[in-house]
Amino acid sequence: MIKGLSVYAEKQYKINKSNIHLLIGRLKIHLNFFISYLSINFVNNEQILAINKKFLGHNYFTDVITFNYSKESNNFDGEILISIDEAKKNAKKYKVDLNEEIARLIIHGVLHLLGFDDQNSKKRIIMKSYEDKLININKKYLQNLIETE
């Protein structure tokens, strides 16, 4: 288990915390970062909408929200919130396994903590290419992150 990493999920979601820790450990190696504190929270759409409205002023569902409290990009103090409902929709839409979509959202959040931005098309392309690379490098570690129905 990685010191400083907490994984939380609503009771209805069966998250494999050990495998989330394993994936984050692999990302630490590939991306060279440290964790002072990192919380990964798996929530439903209502919760992510409330957070999106309250803290970002956005009135819509989203798949991932990242809060970075650190002044250092390679020493994390932050939170990643992932909507399981949106992850399921994305997995179906893009025809990928839910575990791969969950991993992509974790990776996306980690990249935001490292300072990556996806607010314009050029930056979005760069960030997406890193996501794809990290998904491919870690394929065998993407199993059993979440139990599917």
DSSP file (Angstrom, degrees, kcal/mol; ACC not computed):
  #  RESIDUE AA STRUCTURE BP1 BP2  ACC     N-H-->O    O-->H-N    N-H-->O    O-->H-N    TCO  KAPPA ALPHA  PHI   PSI    X-CA   Y-CA   Z-CA
    1    1 A M              0   0    0      0, 0.0     2,-0.5     0, 0.0    17,-0.1   0.000 360.0 360.0 360.0 144.9    0.0    0.0    0.0
    2    2 A I    >   -     0   0    0      3,-0.1     3,-1.7     1,-0.0     2,-0.1  -0.737 360.0-121.9 -90.9 125.0    1.2    3.5   -0.8
    3    3 A K  T 3  S+     0   0    0     -2,-0.5    32,-0.1     1,-0.2     3,-0.1  -0.408  96.5  20.4 -63.7 134.4    1.6    5.8    2.1
    4    4 A G  T 3  S+     0   0    0      1,-0.2    34,-2.9    -2,-0.1     2,-0.5   0.370  96.6 115.0  88.6  -4.8   -0.5    8.9    1.8
    5    5 A L  E <   -a   38   0A   0     -3,-1.7     2,-0.4    32,-0.2    -1,-0.2  -0.883  40.6-177.7-104.1 125.3   -2.9    7.4   -0.7
    6    6 A S  E     -a   39   0A   0     32,-2.9    34,-2.9    -2,-0.5     2,-0.5  -0.966   8.4-163.4-120.2 138.1   -6.6    6.9    0.3
    7    7 A V  E     +a   40   0A   0     -2,-0.4     2,-0.3    32,-0.2    34,-0.2  -0.986  12.2 179.7-123.2 124.3   -9.2    5.3   -1.8
    8    8 A Y  E     +a   41   0A   0     32,-2.8    34,-2.6    -2,-0.5     2,-0.3  -0.928   3.2 174.0-125.0 147.7  -12.9    5.8   -1.0
    9    9 A A  E     -a   42   0A   0     -2,-0.3    34,-0.2    32,-0.2    -2,-0.0  -0.994  38.4 -98.5-148.9 150.3  -16.1    4.6   -2.6
   10   10 A E    >   -     0   0    0     32,-1.2     3,-2.0    -2,-0.3    33,-0.0  -0.335  46.2-107.9 -59.5 151.3  -19.8    4.6   -2.0
   11   11 A K  T 3  S+     0   0    0      1,-0.3    -1,-0.1     3,-0.1     0, 0.0   0.787 116.3  61.8 -57.7 -30.3  -20.9    1.3   -0.4
   12   12 A Q  T 3  S+     0   0    0      2,-0.1     2,-0.5     0, 0.0    -1,-0.3   0.643  92.2  79.3 -74.5 -11.8  -22.7    0.2   -3.6
   13   13 A Y  S <  S-     0   0    0     -3,-2.0     2,-1.0    29,-0.1   135,-0.1  -0.826  70.2-148.7-100.5 134.2  -19.4    0.2   -5.6
   14   14 A K        +     0   0    0     -2,-0.5   133,-2.4   133,-0.4     2,-0.4  -0.778  26.1 176.8-101.3  88.7  -17.0   -2.6   -5.2
   15   15 A I  B     -D  146   0B   0     -2,-1.0     2,-1.2   131,-0.2   131,-0.2  -0.771  29.8-136.5 -95.2 135.6  -13.6   -1.0   -5.7
   16   16 A N     >  -     0   0    0    129,-2.7     4,-1.8    -2,-0.4     3,-0.4  -0.767  21.3-173.9 -91.9  93.9  -10.4   -3.0   -5.4
   17   17 A K  H  > S+     0   0    0     -2,-1.2     4,-2.5     1,-0.2    -1,-0.2   0.846  79.5  57.4 -60.4 -37.1   -8.3   -0.6   -3.3
   18   18 A S  H  > S+     0   0    0      1,-0.2     4,-2.2     2,-0.2    -1,-0.2   0.909 107.9  46.8 -61.4 -41.9   -5.2   -2.8   -3.5
   19   19 A N  H  > S+     0   0    0     -3,-0.4     4,-2.3   125,-0.2    -1,-0.2   0.830 109.5  53.6 -71.9 -31.0   -5.3   -2.7   -7.3
   20   20 A I  H  X S+     0   0    0     -4,-1.8     4,-2.6     2,-0.2    -2,-0.2   0.925 109.8  49.0 -64.4 -44.0   -5.8    1.1   -7.3
   21   21 A H  H  X S+     0   0    0     -4,-2.5     4,-2.5     1,-0.2    -2,-0.2   0.904 110.0  51.8 -60.5 -41.7   -2.7    1.3   -5.1
   22   22 A L  H  X S+     0   0    0     -4,-2.2     4,-2.0     2,-0.2    -2,-0.2   0.921 110.3  47.9 -61.9 -44.6   -0.8   -0.9   -7.5
   23   23 A L  H  X S+     0   0    0     -4,-2.3     4,-2.4     2,-0.2    -2,-0.2   0.926 112.1  48.9 -63.1 -44.9   -1.8    1.3  -10.5
   24   24 A I  H  X S+     0   0    0     -4,-2.6     4,-2.5     1,-0.2    -1,-0.2   0.896 108.8  54.4 -62.7 -38.9   -0.8    4.5   -8.7
   25   25 A G  H  X S+     0   0    0     -4,-2.5     4,-1.5     1,-0.2    -1,-0.2   0.904 108.9  48.1 -59.4 -42.0    2.5    2.8   -7.8
   26   26 A R  H  X S+     0   0    0     -4,-2.0     4,-2.3     1,-0.2    -2,-0.2   0.906 110.9  50.7 -64.8 -41.7    3.1    2.1  -11.4
   27   27 A L  H  X S+     0   0    0     -4,-2.4     4,-2.9     1,-0.2     5,-0.3   0.876 104.9  57.5 -64.5 -37.0    2.3    5.7  -12.4
   28   28 A K  H  X>S+     0   0    0     -4,-2.5     4,-1.5     1,-0.2     5,-0.7   0.906 109.0  46.5 -58.3 -41.3    4.7    7.0   -9.7
   29   29 A I  H  <5S+     0   0    0     -4,-1.5    -2,-0.2     2,-0.2    -1,-0.2   0.939 117.5  41.3 -66.5 -47.7    7.5    5.1  -11.4
   30   30 A H  H  <5S+     0   0    0     -4,-2.3    -2,-0.2     1,-0.2    -1,-0.2   0.837 126.5  32.2 -70.8 -33.4    6.5    6.2  -15.0
   31   31 A L  H  <5S-     0   0    0     -4,-2.9    -1,-0.2    -5,-0.2    -2,-0.2   0.484  98.3-130.5-108.8  -4.5    5.8    9.9  -14.1
   32   32 A N  T  <5 +     0   0    0     -4,-1.5     2,-0.3    -5,-0.3    -3,-0.2   0.962  53.0 139.9  56.2  64.4    8.3   10.4  -11.2
   33   33 A F      < -     0   0    0     -5,-0.7     2,-0.3    -6,-0.1    42,-0.2  -0.885  40.0-141.2-130.7 166.4    6.0   11.9   -8.5
   34   34 A F  E     - b   0  75A   0     40,-3.1    42,-3.1    -2,-0.3     2,-0.5  -0.815  13.9-132.7-120.6 161.3    5.7   11.7   -4.7
   35   35 A I  E     + b   0  76A   0     -2,-0.3     3,-0.2    40,-0.2    42,-0.1  -0.950  29.4 164.7-123.0 113.5    2.5   11.6   -2.6
   36   36 A S  E    S-     0   0A   0     40,-2.5     2,-0.3    -2,-0.5    41,-0.2   0.877  87.7 -17.0 -79.3 -50.2    2.2   13.7    0.5
   37   37 A Y  E     + b   0  77A   0     39,-2.2    41,-2.1    -3,-0.2     2,-0.4  -0.929  67.6 171.5-155.5 131.7   -1.6   13.1    0.4
   38   38 A L  E     -ab   5  78A   0    -34,-2.9   -32,-2.9    -2,-0.3     2,-0.5  -0.961   9.2-168.4-143.8 125.4   -3.8   11.9   -2.4
   39   39 A S  E     -ab   6  79A   0     39,-1.9    41,-2.9    -2,-0.4     2,-0.6  -0.961   2.9-165.8-114.1 126.5   -7.5   10.9   -2.0
   40   40 A I  E     -ab   7  80A   0    -34,-2.9   -32,-2.8    -2,-0.5     2,-0.5  -0.962  13.3-170.4-111.9 118.0   -9.2    9.1   -4.9
   41   41 A N  E     -ab   8  81A   0     39,-3.2    41,-3.1    -2,-0.6     2,-0.6  -0.931  14.2-154.9-116.4 127.1  -13.0    9.2   -4.3
   42   42 A F  E     +ab   9  82A   0    -34,-2.6   -32,-1.2    -2,-0.5     2,-0.2  -0.898  30.7 163.6-101.2 119.0  -15.5    7.2   -6.4
   43   43 A V  E     - b   0  83A   0     39,-2.8    41,-2.7    -2,-0.6    42,-0.5  -0.683  34.5-104.7-128.8 176.0  -18.9    8.9   -6.3
   44   44 A N     >  -     0   0    0     -2,-0.2     4,-2.2    39,-0.2     5,-0.2  -0.459  42.3 -95.5 -98.1 177.1  -22.2    8.9   -8.1
   45   45 A N  H  > S+     0   0    0      1,-0.2     4,-2.5     2,-0.2     5,-0.2   0.864 121.4  55.3 -63.4 -37.9  -23.5   11.5  -10.6
   46   46 A E  H  > S+     0   0    0      1,-0.2     4,-2.1     2,-0.2    -1,-0.2   0.914 110.5  46.1 -62.5 -41.0  -25.5   13.5   -8.0
   47   47 A Q  H  > S+     0   0    0      2,-0.2     4,-2.2     1,-0.2    -2,-0.2   0.916 113.1  47.8 -67.8 -43.4  -22.4   13.9   -5.9
   48   48 A I  H  X S+     0   0    0     -4,-2.2     4,-2.6     1,-0.2    -2,-0.2   0.869 111.5  51.9 -68.2 -34.4  -20.1   14.9   -8.8
   49   49 A L  H  X S+     0   0    0     -4,-2.5     4,-2.6     2,-0.2     5,-0.2   0.926 109.2  49.4 -65.0 -44.6  -22.7   17.4  -10.0
   50   50 A A  H  X S+     0   0    0     -4,-2.1     4,-2.6    -5,-0.2     5,-0.2   0.910 114.3  45.1 -61.2 -42.5  -23.0   19.0   -6.5
   51   51 A I  H  X>S+     0   0    0     -4,-2.2     4,-2.6     2,-0.2     5,-0.6   0.905 112.0  52.2 -67.2 -42.1  -19.2   19.3   -6.3
   52   52 A N  I  X>S+     0   0    0     -4,-2.6     6,-2.1    -5,-0.2     4,-1.2   0.903 114.7  42.5 -61.4 -42.3  -19.0   20.6   -9.9
   53   53 A K  I  X5S+     0   0    0     -4,-2.6     4,-1.0     4,-0.3    -2,-0.2   0.955 118.3  43.9 -66.7 -51.3  -21.6   23.3   -9.1
   54   54 A K  I  <5S+     0   0    0     -4,-2.6    -2,-0.2    -5,-0.2    -3,-0.2   0.906 128.3  22.3 -65.6 -45.9  -20.2   24.3   -5.7
   55   55 A F  I  <5S+     0   0    0     -4,-2.6    -3,-0.2    -5,-0.2    -1,-0.2   0.736 135.5  27.2-100.3 -24.7  -16.5   24.5   -6.5
   56   56 A L  I  <<S-     0   0    0     -4,-1.2    -3,-0.2    -5,-0.6    -2,-0.1   0.504  92.6-125.2-117.4  -7.6  -16.3   25.0  -10.2
   57   57 A G     << +     0   0    0     -4,-1.0     2,-0.5    -5,-0.5    -4,-0.3   0.744  63.7 137.1  70.3  22.7  -19.5   26.8  -11.0
   58   58 A H        -     0   0    0     -6,-2.1     2,-0.6    -9,-0.1    -1,-0.2  -0.885  44.9-156.3-106.7 131.6  -20.4   24.2  -13.7
   59   59 A N        +     0   0    0     -2,-0.5     2,-0.3    -3,-0.1   -10,-0.1  -0.476  62.8  79.4-104.9  61.5  -24.0   22.8  -13.9
   60   60 A Y  S    S-     0   0    0     -2,-0.6     2,-0.1   -11,-0.2    -2,-0.1  -0.989  80.8 -95.0-157.7 160.2  -23.3   19.5  -15.6
   61   61 A F        -     0   0    0     -2,-0.3     2,-0.3    -9,-0.1   -16,-0.1  -0.450  40.6-177.9 -72.7 151.1  -22.1   16.0  -14.9
   62   62 A T        -     0   0    0     -2,-0.1    24,-0.2   -17,-0.1    21,-0.1  -0.956  31.0-131.1-144.3 163.1  -18.5   15.2  -15.5
   63   63 A D  S    S+     0   0    0     -2,-0.3    20,-2.3     1,-0.3     2,-0.3   0.819  86.6  14.6 -87.5 -31.7  -16.4   12.0  -15.2
   64   64 A V  E     -C   82   0A   0     18,-0.2     2,-0.4    22,-0.1    -1,-0.3  -0.998  54.1-172.3-148.1 140.0  -13.5   13.3  -13.2
   65   65 A I  E     -C   81   0A   0     16,-2.3    16,-3.2    -2,-0.3     2,-0.4  -0.998  12.0-162.5-129.3 135.8  -12.7   16.4  -11.1
   66   66 A T  E     -C   80   0A   0     -2,-0.4     2,-0.5    14,-0.2    14,-0.2  -0.969   5.6-165.9-122.1 133.1   -9.2   17.0   -9.7
   67   67 A F  E     -C   79   0A   0     12,-2.7    12,-2.4    -2,-0.4     2,-0.6  -0.980   6.8-163.3-116.1 124.0   -8.3   19.4   -6.8
   68   68 A N  E     +C   78   0A   0     -2,-0.5    10,-0.2    10,-0.2    -2,-0.0  -0.931  17.6 169.2-110.4 116.1   -4.6   20.2   -6.5
   69   69 A Y        +     0   0    0      8,-3.1     2,-0.2    -2,-0.6     9,-0.2   0.400  50.2  98.8-102.4  -0.3   -3.6   21.7   -3.1
   70   70 A S        -     0   0    0      7,-0.6     6,-0.1     1,-0.1    -2,-0.0  -0.566  60.4-153.5 -92.6 150.7    0.1   21.4   -3.6
   71   71 A K  S    S+     0   0    0     -2,-0.2     2,-0.5     4,-0.1    -1,-0.1   0.523  84.4  71.6 -92.3  -9.4    2.5   24.1   -4.8
   72   72 A E    >   -     0   0    0      3,-0.4     3,-0.6     1,-0.1     5,-0.2  -0.916  69.6-152.8-110.2 131.5    4.8   21.4   -6.2
   73   73 A S  T 3  S+     0   0    0     -2,-0.5    -1,-0.1     1,-0.2     3,-0.1   0.726  95.8  45.3 -76.3 -19.5    3.7   19.5   -9.3
   74   74 A N  T 3  S+     0   0    0      1,-0.2   -40,-3.1   -41,-0.1     2,-0.5   0.380 104.7  64.1-105.8   5.9    5.7   16.4   -8.5
   75   75 A N  E <  S-b   34   0A   0     -3,-0.6    -3,-0.4   -42,-0.2   -40,-0.2  -0.877  85.0-141.2-128.8  99.3    4.7   16.1   -4.8
   76   76 A F  E     +b   35   0A   0    -42,-3.1   -40,-2.5    -2,-0.5   -39,-2.2  -0.332  35.8 160.1 -73.5 135.4    0.9   15.5   -4.6
   77   77 A D  E     +b   37   0A   0    -41,-0.2    -8,-3.1    -5,-0.2    -7,-0.6  -0.782  49.4  92.0-140.2  95.9   -1.4   17.0   -2.1
   78   78 A G  E     -bC  38  68A   0    -41,-2.1   -39,-1.9    -2,-0.2     2,-0.4  -0.947  62.0-107.3-168.3-176.0   -4.8   16.6   -3.8
   79   79 A E  E     -bC  39  67A   0    -12,-2.4   -12,-2.7    -2,-0.3     2,-0.4  -0.983  11.8-161.5-134.6 143.6   -8.0   14.9   -4.5
   80   80 A I  E     -bC  40  66A   0    -41,-2.9   -39,-3.2    -2,-0.4     2,-0.5  -0.997  10.4-166.1-123.3 124.6   -9.4   13.0   -7.6
   81   81 A L  E     -bC  41  65A   0    -16,-3.2   -16,-2.3    -2,-0.4     2,-0.5  -0.953   5.7-169.6-113.1 128.3  -13.2   12.5   -7.7
   82   82 A I  E     -bC  42  64A   0    -41,-3.1   -39,-2.8    -2,-0.5     2,-0.7  -0.968  17.6-139.3-123.3 126.8  -14.5   10.0  -10.3
   83   83 A S  E  >  -b   43   0A   0    -20,-2.3     4,-2.3    -2,-0.5   -39,-0.2  -0.756   7.7-163.7 -83.7 115.4  -18.1    9.5  -11.2
   84   84 A I  H  > S+     0   0    0    -41,-2.7     4,-2.5    -2,-0.7     5,-0.2   0.882  90.9  56.9 -63.8 -38.0  -18.8    5.8  -11.6
   85   85 A D  H  > S+     0   0    0    -42,-0.5     4,-1.8     1,-0.2    -1,-0.2   0.930 110.8  42.0 -59.8 -46.3  -22.0    6.6  -13.4
   86   86 A E  H  > S+     0   0    0    -24,-0.2     4,-2.8     2,-0.2    -1,-0.2   0.864 111.3  56.5 -69.7 -35.6  -20.1    8.7  -16.1
   87   87 A A  H  X S+     0   0    0     -4,-2.3     4,-2.6     1,-0.2    -2,-0.2   0.913 107.1  49.5 -61.1 -42.0  -17.3    6.1  -16.2
   88   88 A K  H  X S+     0   0    0     -4,-2.5     4,-2.0     2,-0.2    -1,-0.2   0.917 111.7  48.2 -63.1 -43.0  -19.9    3.4  -17.1
   89   89 A K  H  X S+     0   0    0     -4,-1.8     4,-2.8     1,-0.2    -2,-0.2   0.925 112.9  48.3 -62.4 -44.8  -21.4    5.7  -19.8
   90   90 A N  H  X S+     0   0    0     -4,-2.8     4,-3.0     2,-0.2     5,-0.2   0.908 108.8  53.1 -62.8 -42.7  -17.9    6.4  -21.2
   91   91 A A  H  X>S+     0   0    0     -4,-2.6     5,-2.3     1,-0.2     4,-0.5   0.911 113.8  43.1 -60.1 -42.4  -17.0    2.7  -21.3
   92   92 A K  H ><5S+     0   0    0     -4,-2.0     3,-0.6     3,-0.2    -2,-0.2   0.932 115.0  49.4 -68.1 -45.7  -20.1    1.9  -23.2
   93   93 A K  H 3<5S+     0   0    0     -4,-2.8    -2,-0.2     1,-0.2    -1,-0.2   0.904 120.0  35.5 -60.3 -44.8  -19.7    4.9  -25.6
   94   94 A Y  H 3<5S-     0   0    0     -4,-3.0    -1,-0.2    -5,-0.2    -2,-0.2   0.385 108.0-123.1 -94.5   3.3  -16.0    4.1  -26.4
   95   95 A K  T <<5 +     0   0    0     -3,-0.6     2,-0.3    -4,-0.5    -3,-0.2   0.923  65.0 132.0  55.7  50.9  -16.5    0.4  -26.3
   96   96 A V      < -     0   0    0     -5,-2.3    -1,-0.2    -6,-0.2    -2,-0.1  -0.878  64.8 -89.8-125.3 161.2  -13.9   -0.3  -23.6
   97   97 A D     >  -     0   0    0     -2,-0.3     4,-2.0     1,-0.1     3,-0.4  -0.405  34.8-122.0 -65.6 143.8  -13.9   -2.3  -20.4
   98   98 A L  H  > S+     0   0    0      1,-0.2     4,-2.7     2,-0.2     5,-0.2   0.855 112.8  57.9 -58.3 -36.0  -15.1   -0.4  -17.3
   99   99 A N  H  > S+     0   0    0      1,-0.2     4,-2.4     2,-0.2    -1,-0.2   0.905 106.1  48.6 -61.5 -40.9  -11.7   -1.2  -15.6
  100  100 A E  H  > S+     0   0    0     -3,-0.4     4,-2.5     2,-0.2    -1,-0.2   0.897 111.3  49.9 -66.0 -39.3   -9.8    0.5  -18.5
  101  101 A E  H  X S+     0   0    0     -4,-2.0     4,-2.2     2,-0.2    -2,-0.2   0.912 110.3  49.8 -66.2 -41.4  -12.1    3.5  -18.3
  102  102 A I  H  X S+     0   0    0     -4,-2.7     4,-2.2     2,-0.2    -2,-0.2   0.931 111.8  49.1 -60.6 -44.9  -11.6    3.8  -14.5
  103  103 A A  H  X S+     0   0    0     -4,-2.4     4,-2.9     1,-0.2    -2,-0.2   0.910 109.1  52.5 -61.1 -42.5   -7.8    3.6  -15.0
  104  104 A R  H  X S+     0   0    0     -4,-2.5     4,-2.8     1,-0.2    -1,-0.2   0.900 109.8  48.7 -61.0 -40.6   -8.0    6.3  -17.7
  105  105 A L  H  X S+     0   0    0     -4,-2.2     4,-2.3     2,-0.2    -1,-0.2   0.879 111.3  49.3 -69.3 -36.8   -9.9    8.6  -15.3
  106  106 A I  H  X S+     0   0    0     -4,-2.2     4,-2.5     2,-0.2    -2,-0.2   0.947 113.5  46.9 -62.9 -47.6   -7.3    7.9  -12.6
  107  107 A I  H  X S+     0   0    0     -4,-2.9     4,-2.7     1,-0.2    -2,-0.2   0.912 110.2  53.4 -60.2 -43.5   -4.5    8.6  -15.0
  108  108 A H  H  X S+     0   0    0     -4,-2.8     4,-2.0     1,-0.2    -1,-0.2   0.928 110.3  47.2 -57.5 -47.0   -6.3   11.8  -16.2
  109  109 A G  H  X S+     0   0    0     -4,-2.3     4,-2.1     2,-0.2    -1,-0.2   0.907 111.3  50.8 -62.1 -42.7   -6.6   13.0  -12.6
  110  110 A V  H  X S+     0   0    0     -4,-2.5     4,-1.5     1,-0.2    -2,-0.2   0.910 108.4  52.2 -61.6 -43.0   -2.9   12.3  -12.0
  111  111 A L  H  <>S+     0   0    0     -4,-2.7     5,-2.6     1,-0.2     4,-0.3   0.889 107.3  52.5 -62.6 -38.3   -1.9   14.2  -15.1
  112  112 A H  H ><5S+     0   0    0     -4,-2.0     3,-1.6     1,-0.2    -1,-0.2   0.919 107.0  52.6 -61.1 -42.2   -3.9   17.2  -13.9
  113  113 A L  H 3<5S+     0   0    0     -4,-2.1    -1,-0.2     1,-0.3    -2,-0.2   0.810 105.4  55.6 -63.1 -28.4   -2.0   17.0  -10.6
  114  114 A L  T 3<5S-     0   0    0     -4,-1.5    -1,-0.3    -5,-0.1    -2,-0.2   0.498 130.1 -96.4 -81.4  -3.6    1.2   17.0  -12.6
  115  115 A G  T < 5S+     0   0    0     -3,-1.6    -3,-0.2     1,-0.3    -2,-0.1   0.454  73.7 146.9 105.0   1.5    0.2   20.3  -14.3
  116  116 A F      < -     0   0    0     -5,-2.6     2,-0.3    -6,-0.2    -1,-0.3  -0.420  29.3-160.0 -69.6 148.6   -1.3   18.9  -17.5
  117  117 A D        -     0   0    0      6,-0.1    10,-0.3    -2,-0.1     9,-0.1  -0.955  22.6-173.7-130.8 146.8   -4.2   20.9  -18.9
  118  118 A D        +     0   0    0     -2,-0.3     6,-0.1     1,-0.1    -2,-0.0  -0.043  50.7 116.1-128.9  32.1   -7.0   20.0  -21.4
  119  119 A Q  S    S+     0   0    0      4,-0.0     2,-0.3     5,-0.0    -1,-0.1   0.615  77.5  34.9 -82.4 -12.9   -8.7   23.3  -21.8
  120  120 A N  S  > S-     0   0    0     -3,-0.1     4,-2.6     1,-0.1     5,-0.2  -0.923  89.8-106.2-135.0 166.9   -7.8   23.7  -25.5
  121  121 A S  H  > S+     0   0    0     -2,-0.3     4,-2.1     1,-0.2     5,-0.2   0.857 115.7  51.6 -63.8 -37.6   -7.5   21.2  -28.3
  122  122 A K  H  > S+     0   0    0      2,-0.2     4,-1.7     1,-0.2    -1,-0.2   0.944 115.1  41.6 -64.1 -47.3   -3.7   21.3  -28.5
  123  123 A K  H  > S+     0   0    0      1,-0.2     4,-2.6     2,-0.2    -2,-0.2   0.860 112.3  56.0 -67.5 -35.4   -3.3   20.6  -24.8
  124  124 A R  H  X S+     0   0    0     -4,-2.6     4,-2.6     2,-0.2    -1,-0.2   0.894 106.4  50.4 -63.2 -40.7   -6.1   18.0  -24.9
  125  125 A I  H  X S+     0   0    0     -4,-2.1     4,-2.0     2,-0.2    -1,-0.2   0.913 111.5  48.1 -63.8 -43.5   -4.3   16.1  -27.7
  126  126 A I  H  X S+     0   0    0     -4,-1.7     4,-1.7     2,-0.2    -2,-0.2   0.936 113.9  46.3 -61.8 -47.4   -1.0   16.1  -25.6
  127  127 A M  H  X S+     0   0    0     -4,-2.6     4,-2.3   -10,-0.3    -2,-0.2   0.904 111.5  51.6 -64.1 -41.8   -2.8   14.9  -22.5
  128  128 A K  H  X S+     0   0    0     -4,-2.6     4,-2.8     1,-0.2    -1,-0.2   0.867 106.5  54.2 -63.7 -37.0   -4.7   12.2  -24.4
  129  129 A S  H  X S+     0   0    0     -4,-2.0     4,-2.3     2,-0.2    -1,-0.2   0.893 109.0  48.3 -66.5 -37.6   -1.5   10.9  -25.9
  130  130 A Y  H  X S+     0   0    0     -4,-1.7     4,-2.6     2,-0.2     5,-0.2   0.915 111.2  51.2 -65.2 -42.6    0.0   10.5  -22.4
  131  131 A E  H  X S+     0   0    0     -4,-2.3     4,-2.6     2,-0.2    -2,-0.2   0.949 111.3  47.3 -57.6 -49.6   -3.1    8.8  -21.2
  132  132 A D  H  X S+     0   0    0     -4,-2.8     4,-2.5     1,-0.2    -1,-0.2   0.913 112.3  49.6 -59.3 -44.5   -3.0    6.4  -24.1
  133  133 A K  H  X S+     0   0    0     -4,-2.3     4,-2.5     1,-0.2    -1,-0.2   0.923 113.0  46.3 -60.9 -45.3    0.7    5.7  -23.5
  134  134 A L  H  X S+     0   0    0     -4,-2.6     4,-1.6     2,-0.2    -2,-0.2   0.857 111.3  51.9 -69.5 -35.2    0.2    5.0  -19.8
  135  135 A I  H  < S+     0   0    0     -4,-2.6    -1,-0.2    -5,-0.2    -2,-0.2   0.945 112.9  45.5 -62.6 -47.4   -2.8    2.8  -20.5
  136  136 A N  H >< S+     0   0    0     -4,-2.5     3,-1.0     1,-0.2    -2,-0.2   0.896 112.6  49.7 -65.4 -41.2   -0.8    0.7  -22.9
  137  137 A I  H 3< S+     0   0    0     -4,-2.5     3,-0.3     1,-0.2    -1,-0.2   0.850 119.6  37.9 -64.1 -34.2    2.3    0.5  -20.7
  138  138 A N  T >< S+     0   0    0     -4,-1.6     3,-2.4    -5,-0.2     4,-0.3   0.108  75.2 127.2-107.7  20.8    0.1   -0.7  -17.7
  139  139 A K  G X  S+     0   0    0     -3,-1.0     3,-1.6     1,-0.3    -1,-0.2   0.855  73.6  52.7 -47.1 -45.7   -2.4   -2.9  -19.5
  140  140 A K  G 3  S+     0   0    0      1,-0.3     3,-0.3    -3,-0.3    -1,-0.3   0.632 106.0  55.4 -72.4  -9.8   -1.8   -5.9  -17.3
  141  141 A Y  G <  S+     0   0    0     -3,-2.4    -1,-0.3     1,-0.2    -2,-0.2   0.301  87.9  79.7-100.7   8.4   -2.4   -3.7  -14.2
  142  142 A L    X   +     0   0    0     -3,-1.6     3,-0.5    -4,-0.3     2,-0.2   0.349  68.5 108.1 -97.8   5.8   -5.9   -2.5  -15.3
  143  143 A Q  T 3  S+     0   0    0     -3,-0.3    -3,-0.0     1,-0.2     0, 0.0  -0.559  80.3   5.9 -85.0 146.9   -7.7   -5.6  -14.3
  144  144 A N  T 3  S+     0   0    0     -2,-0.2  -125,-0.2     2,-0.2    -1,-0.2   0.815  74.2 134.9  56.9  39.0  -10.1   -5.8  -11.3
  145  145 A L  S <  S+     0   0    0     -3,-0.5  -129,-2.7     1,-0.3     2,-0.3   0.825  81.6  12.1 -78.0 -34.0  -10.1   -2.2  -10.3
  146  146 A I  B    S-D   15   0B   0   -131,-0.2     2,-0.5  -129,-0.0    -1,-0.3  -0.997  80.0-119.6-142.3 143.2  -13.9   -2.4  -10.0
  147  147 A E        -     0   0    0   -133,-2.4  -133,-0.4    -2,-0.3     2,-0.2  -0.720  32.7-142.4 -82.2 128.7  -16.3   -5.2   -9.9
  148  148 A T              0   0    0     -2,-0.5    -1,-0.0     1,-0.1  -135,-0.0  -0.520 360.0 360.0 -89.7 160.4  -18.8   -5.0  -12.7
  149  149 A E              0   0    0     -2,-0.2    -1,-0.1     0, 0.0    -2,-0.0   0.470 360.0 360.0 -77.7 360.0  -22.4   -5.9  -12.5
